[in-house]
Every structure is written in C-alpha cells, then in structure tokens.
Amino acid sequence: MTTTDYGWDEQRGLFVHPESTPYVNGPRPLPQSLDHLEDREYASNMTVEARWPTVVRLTHTWQNVVDMGGRRYMFHYYRQALNVYDITDPTARDLVLEKRYDPDEGEFGAAAIAYNARLGAWIMVQCFEVPRTYGPDSDKYADPAVLPRLMSVPGFRGFRVYELTGPTEWKLLAEVPTGPVDPATGIHQGSGGVDTPVYDGGRYMFIAAAPDDTFVNQEFATYPYAPAQLVYDMTDPAHPELVSTWWVPGQRIGETAAYQAWSRHGNRTSWIGARVPMSVPVPLDRGGRYGYAVMGGLGLHVLDLADPSRPRVAGALELPHSWAGIEGDVVDTSRVTGRGVVFVNGGPMNEDGYEPYKDIYVVDVRDPTDPRIVATFPRPLPPPGAPYQDFVFRRGKFGPKRFGSNAHPGTADPDLTLYSFGNAGVQMFDLTDIRNPAQAGYFVPRMTDELDNPRSYLVPTESIFVEWDRRLVWAFTNSGMYLLTSPLLGEPRVAR
C-alpha cells in the first residue's frame, strides 16, 4: 500500500488507510466524501441531557473539576479563553466566570488542580510552552530559517503554581522556568511545560518538557523540541524542586548513534518525545512505584520510580508504525491496579483518512519489564442510516484523541471507557473481555455550527470529561457543550 493506494475497497466493504504519509495541512476529499457538512446527530446507549452553544475554542480545550464549599465547579479553557461553571446541578450549569485574556495579560495555562490535604489548600499548577505551529510556513525542513524562529519566540516557558482560594480567585505562589533563560534577551530555552502537568496534591509532580535547546532531535516538521519527562518535589508548592529528568537516548544533540538507531529516524513526520507527562496511577508517596510514559514515535516506557531522582526503564514497547499523525499521544492508566492494563493511542493529524488509522492499544503491564499489546479497540463504524460508508467520508479528522484525563473525579468503570473521536463524536467501549473490546455506544453530534469559521468542522469533537463519581459525560464540540448520560454508566448520582 503506497501513499496514493488507499480508499474504499469495494470487494471487502471497508476503508483501507495508507501505510504511511507525510503530514499535510488541508483537506484531501475522496470520491465518496460528502460535499457538505452533515446537520444530523446520532446516539446509541447515550442520551443528551442538556446542550449549551458554548464553544470556548475550536478543537481542543482542557477541563478541571474542583469541589469547594459544597459546590462543584468546572474550569473549561484554552490559553486566552477561560470559562468557569458551577455544575453542582449539571443540567442548570451556571457560568460564574468568563475571562478572555488580552495579549498583554498572558494566558491561562494547561492546568492540574488538586487538593493538598497536608496544607488544607487547593493547589493549581499551570504549564506554559512555546507556541505550536502548523502549515507550510512553519516547515523547518523546507526553510532553514524556521527552526531558529520557532526557538526564539518570546514568552514564559515553564510552570506557575497558585493557591486556589475560590472558584474565580487564585494567588501566585511560584513561577518556575523549565529551562535556562538568556539574561541578555530574556528568551527561554526549551519547550516549557507541554500540555497539562500531572499533580494529585501529594509530594510529586510530573511535567513534559524539553529542558534546554539540546533536545531538538524532533522529526515532526513544524515543532523544534523533543520533550522529556521531568519530576518535581512539591513538598513546598511555593518552592518546587527539580528531582530528575528522563528521556529516551537520542533526543538530544550529541546522542547521534542512538538517534540514528531509531526506527523513525529520518522520516521527517513522527512526533518524537512526550506529548503529555508520565502517568503514575499510584502516587509515589502512597506506595506507588511505576510511571507510564508514552513518548510519541519512541513508544511506551514503564519507568521504575523507586528512587524518583534516578528513573530507570523497567520495560519498553515500540508501537506499530503509524505516520502521519501522532503515534503515541496519551496513556490511560486508570485500570492498572484493577486489571493490569493501560490503554495507549495516538491521534490523527491529516484529514479525510490520509494517514494510517490510529488504533487504541490494550497493553498488558502486569509484568513491568515486558509490556505487551494484547488487543486493539474496534474501529468505529458509521451509525445505521448515515449517508456515508465510513467516518472518513464525513470530512474532517477521524480517530481517537483523548479519554479525558487521569484526573477525572471518582473511579473509572473497570468495564467501560469513552474517547473523543473527532468526526465520530464520543465513542464508548465495553471492556468486559479486555482482550476483545467492543463498541458499546456513541454520541455523534452534527458537523454544522453557528461559528464564522470555514475550518470549524475539522475536529468536531476533540475533548470530553467524565465524572465517574456522578456517572456523567461532558462533550465539547464545535456545535456546543453537551451533557450526556448512559444506561451503561448507571443512573446519574445527582441531587435534583
């Protein structure tokens, strides 16, 4: 299968993805692709309890939930845009803060918010990173001037620690660059904190970051850095201390032999390094030992953190080749203690199926020295009656993005999980037979919206948030914000 030999296979009745492609910016419709945006919704085993037209930002946004004063609040944001809702009564969602940051005000960074029981305080950590850019003007391989331009963008790169004193008020405790700062220019080295930090209110915090400008062995064409994994001691949140930095050999300048030994070396497409921090399902200060770090095209690494100052690789797993797109984006560790597995997936970057499909892998980690793929989730098919044979023909991007986060309130259902799936909306999977996951339900919102943006269809559903404790699902789409329930999750635990 070549980059041009792909599409609908009439004999087998299925869509065949290409084996590999470059990253391309823009649509690549096929003969079967819709010539319009579908104004129809579909649901199976899911019910829309409420919808609001709220769109904080197209495609990806972040969410956090805090419980304060007998109320539950949701933070919904992306950089320059922040909404805070009172969701105590979820169907009567109340907007308590709407903040849009001016360019000179900075932004609201990708956050972790957790209650520190020792201090009796809610602690919020926000990450700030060098801007990510896409498109032909940012191709470092096409124009040698691009890389130094991307690396010299002004702005803070690191994380800030706050005490959350109320749902709309917080005070700064610390500001910590993740790399050195040039005293003459004020330009930071490294990427800054990538995506959200991992912090549970205990002693340790985990951040994905390239800590200096030597971490640049990055194949992806429009990004300069190959992020590593950083561990911080948060005993005093006002004075975080760096404990250790771990990376895959080859990510840094000078590690030439290791770099050239990568199976992705030279493909100019794979994302290299961390997209998110490692996930530690059992906190280290509560008896935990292992962290699970997915490092893009460098695969999944099980890290032994018995001594957090010296992370050691217990076992590693190379993921099947799948570029363009992000090969190793996120890892869900919420079933490690109960079922001995993690779920690993990448995410699509190209439109209209012009890249390998991004599977969700079930990885057996009961033996941390030998992580093994034991199953893949099924590839969702269109609902009955849909006017297309495959979701790739619905336009935009199709494939898994996020299960939400490892910080959802409550305990994840051992036999059920959900993912945002781009143009396939919210997909729910039955995990009863962990070696044979099955599609269990879905909510597929319409592709149309009220937004004045011709590209708003690109990723209709990229973010979800699951309240496992209250059996509620929130979906954030280009047609609004949805509150969903499912009989498979059980009766919602909400006081009306």
Secondary structure, 3 states (H helix, E strand, C coil): CCCCCCEEECCCCEEECCCCCCCCCCCCCCCCCCCCCCCCCEEECCEEEEEECCCCCCCCCEEEEEEECCEEEEEEEEECEEEEEECCCHHHCEEEEEEECCHHHCCECEEEEEEECCCCEEEEEEEEECCCCCCHHHCCCCCCCHHHHHHCCCCCCEEEEEEEEECCEEEEEEEEECCCECCCCCCECCCECEEEEEECCCCEEEEEECCCCCCCCCCCCCCCCCCEEEEEECCCCCCCEEEEEECCCCCCCCCHHHHHHCCCCCCCCCCECCCCCCECCCCHHHCCCEEEEECECCCEEEEECCCCCCCEEEEEECCCCCCCCEEEEEEECCCHHHHCEEEEEEECCCCCCCCCCCCEEEEECCCCCCCEEEEECCCCCCCCCCCCCCHHHHCCCECCCCCCCCCCCCCCCCCEEEEECECCCEEEEECCCCCCCEEEEEEECCCCCCCCCCCCCCCCEEEEEEECCCCEEEEEECCEEEEEECCCCCCCCCCC
